Amino acid sequence: MNYVFERHIKNLQEHTWELCYDRESNTATFINEKGETMDFETFSWCLGALKNTLHDMEEKKYGIQIKTPLDEFTKKRLGIRDYKLITDEERGGIRSIFEVYSDENEIFTLNRFDVYNNRKLYENGFLAYLNRFEAECVLESLESFVKRFKGK
């Protein structure tokens, strides 16, 4: 795996890259001094590294994100109710957490995220906020789903 990263780093360092932005499509590409577009693999790797930098900058500006299930102190401080930890497991260096809860503002939260390299990631997760009306609608569908597959 390191070889792959080294190849991308070498490709980035061997060229001078310019960011070209297309206003019509609202897209951007990197073009080197030879007029060649950056290959997909290097581009993807570069975006991943930039995303990590963005995450670090956001934490520096807005504060450290919680990367664990909510603890008792945080639950009390935020007025959390109806807390349920659905999943907290670690595999291959990735910790997966799924928790649900409501708060004093009448919002029900479903929070599913991964933690990798001390960064909170939502690529395979989600963050959903439901008001009472939305929660009632989802509850009806969930109850139907559970009844249909219960006992199978």
MORA-V818789 format. One record per residue. N is the residue number from 1. SS is DSSP state (A for helix, B for strand, O for the rest). D_LAST is the distance of its C-alpha to the last C-alpha in Angstrom with 1 decimal. Layout:
((N:SS:D_LAST) (N:SS:D_LAST))
This chain:
((1:O:41.4) (2:A:44.7) (3:A:46.6) (4:A:44.6) (5:A:45.5) (6:A:49.1) (7:A:49.4) (8:A:48.3) (9:A:50.7) (10:A:53.5) (11:A:52.9) (12:A:53.1) (13:A:56.2) (14:O:58.1) (15:O:58.3) (16:O:59.2) (17:B:56.4) (18:B:56.9) (19:B:54.2) (20:B:54.6) (21:B:53.1) (22:B:52.6) (23:O:53.1) (24:O:51.9) (25:O:48.5) (26:O:48.3) (27:B:47.5) (28:B:49.3) (29:B:50.0) (30:B:52.1) (31:B:55.1) (32:B:57.3) (33:O:61.1) (34:O:60.9) (35:O:59.0) (36:O:55.8) (37:B:52.4) (38:O:50.3) (39:O:47.8) (40:A:44.1) (41:A:43.2) (42:A:46.1) (43:A:45.4) (44:A:41.8) (45:A:42.9) (46:A:45.6) (47:A:43.3) (48:A:41.1) (49:A:44.2) (50:A:45.4) (51:A:42.1) (52:A:42.4) (53:A:46.0) (54:A:44.9) (55:A:42.3) (56:A:45.1) (57:A:47.6) (58:A:45.2) (59:A:44.7) (60:A:48.5) (61:A:49.1) (62:A:46.4) (63:O:45.5) (64:O:42.9) (65:O:39.3) (66:O:36.9) (67:O:34.9) (68:O:33.0) (69:O:30.6) (70:O:32.8) (71:O:34.8) (72:A:35.8) (73:A:39.2) (74:A:38.0) (75:A:35.5) (76:A:38.4) (77:A:40.8) (78:A:38.6) (79:O:37.5) (80:O:33.8) (81:B:31.5) (82:B:27.8) (83:B:27.5) (84:B:24.2) (85:B:24.1) (86:B:20.8) (87:B:21.9) (88:B:25.1) (89:B:25.2) (90:B:27.8) (91:B:27.7) (92:O:30.8) (93:O:33.0) (94:B:30.7) (95:B:29.4) (96:B:26.4) (97:B:26.2) (98:B:24.0) (99:B:25.2) (100:B:25.2) (101:B:27.9) (102:B:30.3) (103:O:34.1) (104:O:37.3) (105:O:37.6) (106:O:34.5) (107:O:32.6) (108:B:29.0) (109:B:28.7) (110:B:25.8) (111:B:27.4) (112:B:25.8) (113:B:28.4) (114:B:29.5) (115:B:32.7) (116:B:34.7) (117:O:38.4) (118:O:38.5) (119:B:37.6) (120:B:34.9) (121:B:33.2) (122:B:31.0) (123:B:30.6) (124:B:26.9) (125:B:26.5) (126:B:27.4) (127:B:29.3) (128:B:28.6) (129:B:30.6) (130:B:29.4) (131:O:31.8) (132:A:30.7) (133:A:30.4) (134:A:28.3) (135:A:26.0) (136:A:25.6) (137:A:24.7) (138:A:22.1) (139:A:20.7) (140:A:20.2) (141:A:18.2) (142:A:16.2) (143:A:15.3) (144:A:14.3) (145:A:12.1) (146:A:10.4) (147:A:10.1) (148:A:8.7) (149:A:5.7) (150:O:5.6) (151:O:3.8) (152:O:0.0))
